[in-house]
Amino acid sequence: MHKIPESIGSKYRFIILAAERAKQLQNNAKPKFKTQSTKPAFIAMRELELDLLSFEITPPVEISSSKVKDFIVKIALGVTERSVGR
């Protein structure tokens, strides 16, 4: 198991950050340390362990329950902003 740095705080955040970084590596981003591994997930988790990545935790956005209900209804009906007017 990989060591989760205290700055990250939870295994869930660790996995989310590693997954996002792995996507960047798959899209040809360069690793931030010298490695022989070619596995993006391994490299991303190692970069996090070595505290080579910076990230920002933003406060959650409050959404009113009526907006959530409207959104769910639109999805259920197949109506989205992209499909309106087509």
Backbone as numpy.savetxt, mean C-alpha at the origin, in Angstrom:
# Nx Ny Nz CAx CAy CAz Cx Cy Cz
10.62 -15.21 10.05 9.77 -14.02 10.05 10.65 -12.78 10.05
10.23 -11.78 9.36 10.97 -10.53 9.29 10.73 -9.71 10.55
11.77 -8.98 10.93 11.66 -8.11 12.10 10.93 -6.84 11.71
9.88 -6.51 12.46 9.10 -5.31 12.16 9.67 -4.15 12.98
10.17 -3.12 12.31 10.73 -1.97 13.03 9.66 -1.26 13.88
10.09 -0.72 14.99 9.16 0.00 15.88 8.51 1.19 15.18
9.22 1.80 14.24 8.67 2.97 13.54 7.44 2.62 12.72
7.32 1.35 12.33 6.15 0.92 11.55 4.99 0.61 12.47
5.23 -0.07 13.55 4.22 -0.21 14.59 3.30 -1.41 14.51
3.01 -1.94 13.32 2.13 -3.11 13.26 2.50 -3.98 12.07
2.20 -5.26 12.21 2.53 -6.18 11.12 1.68 -5.91 9.89
0.48 -5.37 10.10 -0.40 -5.06 8.97 0.18 -3.90 8.15
0.64 -2.86 8.82 1.26 -1.73 8.12 2.53 -2.20 7.42
3.29 -3.07 8.07 4.51 -3.61 7.48 4.20 -4.29 6.15
3.16 -5.12 6.13 2.79 -5.85 4.92 2.31 -4.90 3.83
1.51 -3.90 4.20 1.01 -2.93 3.22 2.17 -2.15 2.60
3.08 -1.68 3.45 4.24 -0.93 2.95 5.12 -1.81 2.07
5.35 -3.04 2.49 6.17 -3.95 1.70 5.52 -4.24 0.35
4.21 -4.42 0.34 3.51 -4.70 -0.92 3.62 -3.52 -1.88
3.44 -2.31 -1.36 3.55 -1.12 -2.21 4.97 -0.97 -2.75
5.97 -1.22 -1.90 7.35 -1.11 -2.34 7.67 -2.21 -3.36
7.14 -3.41 -3.16 7.37 -4.50 -4.10 6.81 -4.15 -5.48
5.66 -3.47 -5.51 5.10 -3.02 -6.79 6.07 -2.06 -7.48
6.64 -1.14 -6.70 7.60 -0.20 -7.27 8.81 -0.94 -7.85
9.29 -1.94 -7.11 10.44 -2.72 -7.57 10.09 -3.50 -8.84
8.88 -4.01 -8.92 8.45 -4.72 -10.13 8.38 -3.78 -11.33
8.16 -2.51 -11.07 8.10 -1.51 -12.13 9.46 -0.83 -12.33
10.52 -1.58 -12.04 11.91 -1.18 -12.31 12.51 -0.15 -11.37
11.95 0.04 -10.18 12.62 0.87 -9.19 13.87 0.12 -8.72
14.87 0.85 -8.35 16.13 0.24 -7.91 16.09 -0.06 -6.41
16.60 -1.22 -6.00 16.69 -1.52 -4.57 17.58 -0.50 -3.86
17.30 -0.26 -2.60 18.03 0.75 -1.83 19.23 0.15 -1.09
19.53 -1.11 -1.36 20.71 -1.75 -0.82 21.20 -2.78 -1.83
22.45 -3.16 -1.69 23.04 -4.11 -2.63 22.55 -5.51 -2.26
22.00 -6.21 -3.24 21.46 -7.55 -3.00 21.61 -8.41 -4.24
21.69 -9.71 -4.03 21.71 -10.64 -5.15 20.30 -11.16 -5.42
19.38 -10.91 -4.49 18.01 -11.38 -4.65 17.32 -10.61 -5.77
16.45 -11.31 -6.48 15.65 -10.67 -7.53 14.18 -10.67 -7.15
13.87 -11.10 -5.92 12.48 -11.20 -5.48 12.03 -9.87 -4.87
11.10 -9.17 -5.53 10.67 -7.86 -5.06 10.11 -7.86 -3.63
9.34 -8.86 -3.26 8.76 -8.90 -1.91 9.86 -9.03 -0.85
10.83 -9.90 -1.10 11.94 -10.06 -0.16 12.73 -8.77 -0.01
13.04 -8.14 -1.15 13.82 -6.90 -1.13 13.05 -5.81 -0.38
11.75 -5.69 -0.64 10.94 -4.67 0.01 10.91 -4.86 1.53
10.72 -6.10 1.97 10.69 -6.35 3.42 12.05 -6.07 4.04
13.12 -6.43 3.35 14.47 -6.16 3.87 14.73 -4.66 3.95
14.30 -3.90 2.95 14.45 -2.44 2.99 13.73 -1.85 4.20
12.55 -2.37 4.49 11.82 -1.90 5.66 12.56 -2.25 6.95
13.07 -3.47 7.04 13.82 -3.89 8.22 15.04 -3.01 8.45
15.70 -2.63 7.36 16.90 -1.81 7.45 16.60 -0.32 7.57
15.32 0.02 7.64 14.85 1.40 7.78 15.36 2.29 6.64
15.28 1.75 5.42 15.75 2.47 4.24 14.63 3.21 3.51
13.40 2.98 3.93 12.26 3.60 3.27 11.60 4.61 4.18
11.11 5.68 3.59 10.36 6.65 4.38 8.89 6.56 3.99
8.03 6.83 4.94 6.60 6.80 4.69 5.93 7.78 5.64
4.70 8.12 5.30 3.94 9.07 6.10 2.59 8.45 6.43
2.22 8.51 7.69 0.91 8.03 8.11 -0.01 9.23 8.16
-1.03 9.20 7.31 -1.97 10.33 7.26 -3.20 10.00 8.09
-3.86 11.02 8.62 -5.06 10.77 9.42 -6.18 10.23 8.54
-7.04 9.40 9.13 -8.16 8.86 8.34 -9.12 9.96 7.91
-9.76 9.74 6.79 -10.73 10.68 6.26 -12.12 10.24 6.70
-12.87 11.16 7.28 -14.22 10.84 7.71 -15.17 10.92 6.52
-16.00 9.90 6.36 -16.99 9.87 5.29 -18.35 9.66 5.94
-19.30 10.50 5.56 -20.63 10.37 6.15 -21.28 9.06 5.69
-22.13 8.52 6.54 -22.77 7.25 6.21 -23.69 7.39 4.99
-24.26 8.58 4.77 -25.13 8.76 3.60 -24.31 8.67 2.31
-23.08 9.20 2.31 -22.22 9.11 1.13 -21.82 7.66 0.87
-21.57 6.92 1.94 -21.21 5.51 1.79 -22.40 4.75 1.20
-23.60 4.99 1.72 -24.80 4.33 1.22 -25.02 4.66 -0.26
-24.87 5.93 -0.63 -25.04 6.34 -2.03 -24.03 5.62 -2.93
-22.80 5.52 -2.45 -21.75 4.87 -3.21 -22.06 3.39 -3.41
-22.51 2.73 -2.35 -22.85 1.30 -2.42 -24.00 1.08 -3.40
-25.00 1.94 -3.36 -26.13 1.83 -4.28 -25.66 1.99 -5.72
-24.79 2.97 -5.97 -24.27 3.18 -7.33 -23.51 1.96 -7.82
-22.71 1.37 -6.95 -21.96 0.17 -7.34 -22.93 -0.97 -7.63
-23.93 -1.15 -6.77 -24.90 -2.23 -6.95 -25.66 -2.06 -8.27
-25.91 -0.83 -8.65 -26.63 -0.56 -9.89 -25.72 -0.49 -11.11
-24.43 -0.55 -10.86 -23.48 -0.46 -11.97 -23.29 0.96 -12.46
-23.62 1.94 -11.64 -23.50 3.34 -12.02 -22.28 3.93 -11.29
-21.30 4.34 -12.06 -20.14 5.02 -11.49 -19.92 6.29 -12.28
-19.03 7.13 -11.78 -18.74 8.38 -12.48 -18.23 8.12 -13.88
-17.53 7.02 -14.08 -16.99 6.71 -15.41 -18.08 6.26 -16.36
-19.11 5.59 -15.81 -20.14 5.05 -16.70 -21.26 6.04 -16.98
-21.33 7.13 -16.23 -22.38 8.12 -16.44 -22.12 8.86 -17.75
-23.13 8.98 -18.57 -23.01 9.73 -19.81 -22.44 8.94 -20.96
-22.30 7.64 -20.83 -21.78 6.81 -21.93 -22.89 6.24 -22.73
